[in-house]
Amino acid sequence: MISQAPAYTGKTLPDKSEAKKQEPRDFFVTEHCLYLTPGLYERLDRLVREYAGKPLAVFDLDERRSGVLQPMDWAHCSPAGKGRNRCGSKKAPAEITKIEIANKIPLDEIRSARRLELDLVRDIPLELFYEWLVWHEIHHSVHNDPLVAAGIDIHGHPGIKSAGDRIKLMQAMELEADRASFHRLFPERTLKAGTPAGIKKVRSIEPYLVLLHEIRAQRGIKRK
C-alpha cells in the first residue's frame, strides 16, 4: 500500500472558461528555435506561483544537453526535497515539486514530437506553446506525479502486475496532463487521436487513469 502523505497542491486550478481571458502574448521565434523571453517568463512564473505554489525555474538547453538530457525533454516536474518551505504567505507541506522549463525549444523537435492525442504543430500555436508546456507541468505538480511515479516500485499496488502495467501508468499520467493543459487553453475543443492505431492505443491506456486516481487517493492527493 502506498503510504499516506500530505500533498501541497497550491491554488485550485481555474475553471476552464478562464482560459478564454487571453492576455497579449510575448514570444520570440527564429528559423530554428522558440525562445523564452523575459516578459513571457514573468507571466509564466506568476502562473506557476499562483497555481503550483512555487517559482518557475529555467535551465539552459544547450548546457543541460551536454549532460544527460534527452531531445524533446523541454520541461521537468521533479521532487524538490522535503521540509516545510514558505511560499508567499503560506507554508508548503513536506512533499513538494519544482517546475523547470528550457530557455529555448528547437522547432524541429516540436515538429517531430509524437503525443498520444496531440499534434503539437497543428493543435498548439507557437505563441501558446510555452504556456501549454507550463500548464502540463502544473498538472503534474499539483498531483505530485513525480513522487507518485517514484513510489510505485517501492510500495507496489495490486493493479500493477508487470513492467508493462507501470509503463501504461506513466503513459496515463502524460495523457491526462496533455488533456488538462490543452483544455486550459482551449476549453471548447476536444482531443482525439488522429489514426485508428492511435485511438486503439489511447483506449488501452485510459483504464489506467482509474488506477492512477486510486494511487493518488492513497497518497492523500485529491483529484482536480
C-alpha positions in Angstrom: 0.0 0.0 0.0 1.2 3.5 -0.8 1.9 5.4 2.3 -0.2 8.4 3.2 1.4 11.8 2.8 0.2 15.4 2.8 0.4 17.0 -0.7 0.6 20.7 -1.3 -1.4 21.5 -4.4 -1.2 25.3 -4.5 -4.3 27.2 -5.6 -7.2 25.3 -7.0 -6.9 25.2 -10.8 -9.2 27.7 -12.5 -12.4 26.9 -14.3 -11.6 26.2 -18.0 -13.6 29.2 -19.0 -10.9 31.4 -17.5 -8.6 30.3 -20.4 -10.7 32.5 -22.7 -9.4 35.6 -21.0 -6.3 35.7 -23.2 -3.5 38.2 -22.4 -1.3 39.7 -25.1 1.3 37.0 -26.0 5.1 37.7 -25.7 7.2 35.2 -27.7 10.2 35.2 -29.9 10.8 32.7 -32.7 13.6 32.3 -35.2 14.2 29.9 -38.1 15.3 27.2 -35.7 14.0 27.9 -32.1 11.2 29.2 -30.0 12.7 31.3 -27.2 11.6 32.1 -23.7 11.6 35.9 -23.5 11.8 37.8 -20.2 8.2 39.0 -20.5 6.9 35.5 -21.2 8.9 34.2 -18.3 7.4 36.7 -15.9 3.9 35.8 -16.9 4.5 32.0 -16.7 6.3 32.5 -13.4 3.2 34.2 -12.0 1.1 31.3 -13.3 3.3 28.7 -11.6 3.4 30.6 -8.3 -0.3 31.1 -8.3 -1.4 27.6 -9.2 1.5 25.3 -8.2 2.8 27.4 -5.2 6.4 27.8 -6.3 8.6 29.8 -8.6 9.4 28.7 -12.1 13.0 27.7 -12.8 14.7 27.9 -16.2 17.6 25.8 -17.5 19.9 26.4 -20.4 19.0 23.8 -23.0 22.5 23.6 -24.6 24.2 23.3 -21.2 21.8 20.6 -20.0 22.2 18.6 -23.2 25.9 18.5 -22.7 25.0 16.1 -19.9 22.1 13.6 -19.9 19.0 15.5 -21.1 17.3 13.8 -24.0 15.8 15.5 -27.0 12.2 16.8 -26.5 12.8 17.0 -22.8 11.9 20.7 -22.6 10.4 20.8 -19.2 10.6 18.9 -15.9 8.5 18.5 -12.8 10.6 16.8 -10.2 10.7 16.3 -6.4 12.2 19.4 -4.8 13.1 17.8 -1.4 11.4 17.6 1.9 10.9 20.1 4.7 8.4 22.9 5.0 9.2 25.8 2.7 7.4 29.1 2.8 5.7 30.2 -0.4 4.4 33.8 -0.2 2.4 34.0 3.0 1.7 30.2 3.0 3.7 27.2 4.1 4.1 24.2 1.7 3.9 20.8 3.3 6.7 18.3 3.1 6.5 16.7 -0.4 6.7 19.4 -3.0 7.8 19.5 -6.6 9.7 22.0 -8.7 9.0 23.0 -12.3 11.7 23.8 -14.8 11.5 24.9 -18.4 14.1 25.3 -21.1 15.3 28.7 -22.2 14.6 27.7 -25.8 12.9 24.9 -27.8 14.1 23.7 -31.2 11.3 23.9 -33.8 12.3 20.7 -35.5 11.7 18.9 -32.2 8.3 20.3 -31.9 7.5 19.2 -35.5 8.8 15.7 -34.9 7.3 15.2 -31.4 4.6 12.5 -31.0 1.9 12.7 -28.4 -1.0 10.3 -27.9 -3.7 12.8 -28.9 -1.9 16.0 -29.8 -0.3 17.2 -33.0 1.8 19.9 -31.5 2.2 21.8 -34.7 -1.5 21.6 -35.6 -3.0 22.0 -32.1 -0.7 24.3 -30.2 0.1 27.7 -31.7 3.7 28.7 -31.1 2.7 31.8 -29.2 0.9 29.5 -26.7 3.4 26.6 -26.7 5.3 27.6 -23.6 2.0 28.2 -21.8 0.8 24.8 -22.8 4.0 23.3 -21.6 3.8 25.0 -18.2 0.1 24.0 -17.7 1.2 20.4 -18.4 3.8 20.6 -15.7 1.5 22.4 -13.3 -0.9 19.4 -13.7 1.9 17.0 -12.8 2.9 19.2 -9.9 -0.4 19.6 -8.2 -1.0 15.9 -8.4 2.6 15.1 -7.1 3.1 12.9 -10.1 6.9 12.6 -9.8 6.5 11.4 -6.2 3.7 9.0 -7.2 5.8 7.6 -10.0 8.8 7.2 -7.8 6.8 5.4 -5.2 5.2 2.8 -7.5 8.2 0.5 -7.5 8.8 0.9 -3.8 5.3 0.4 -2.4 3.6 -1.5 -5.2 -0.2 -1.7 -5.9 -2.4 -4.7 -6.7 -3.2 -3.2 -10.1 0.4 -3.2 -11.1 1.4 -6.7 -12.0 4.1 -6.1 -14.6 6.6 -3.7 -16.1 4.0 -3.2 -18.8 1.4 -2.0 -16.3 3.9 0.5 -14.9 4.6 1.9 -18.4 0.9 2.2 -19.1 0.5 4.1 -15.8 3.2 6.5 -16.8 1.5 7.0 -20.2 -1.7 7.6 -18.4 -0.1 10.4 -16.5 1.1 12.0 -19.7 -2.3 11.6 -21.4 -4.1 13.2 -18.5 -1.6 16.1 -18.3 -1.8 16.7 -22.1 -5.6 16.8 -21.9 -5.7 19.1 -18.8 -3.2 21.5 -20.3 -4.9 21.6 -23.7 -8.3 22.3 -22.1 -7.0 25.1 -20.0 -6.1 26.9 -23.3 -9.0 25.6 -25.5 -11.9 24.7 -23.2 -14.3 24.5 -26.2 -12.3 21.9 -28.1 -11.9 18.2 -27.7 -8.9 15.9 -28.3 -8.9 12.7 -30.1 -6.1 10.5 -31.5 -5.8 11.1 -35.3 -5.5 7.5 -36.5 -7.2 4.2 -35.8 -3.9 2.9 -34.3 -3.7 5.9 -32.1 -7.3 5.6 -30.9 -6.6 1.9 -30.1 -3.6 2.9 -28.1 -5.4 5.6 -26.1 -8.2 3.1 -25.3 -5.6 0.7 -24.0 -4.2 3.4 -21.7 -7.4 5.0 -20.4 -8.3 2.2 -17.9 -5.0 3.1 -16.2 -6.4 6.6 -15.4 -8.6 4.9 -12.9 -5.6 3.2 -11.3 -3.7 6.4 -11.3 -6.5 8.2 -9.4 -6.6 5.3 -6.9 -2.9 5.6 -6.2 -3.1 9.3 -5.8 -6.0 8.9 -3.4 -3.9 6.5 -1.3 -1.3 9.3 -1.0 -4.0 11.8 0.0 -3.8 13.6 -3.3 -7.3 14.9 -4.3 -8.4 14.7 -7.9 -8.6 18.1 -9.6 
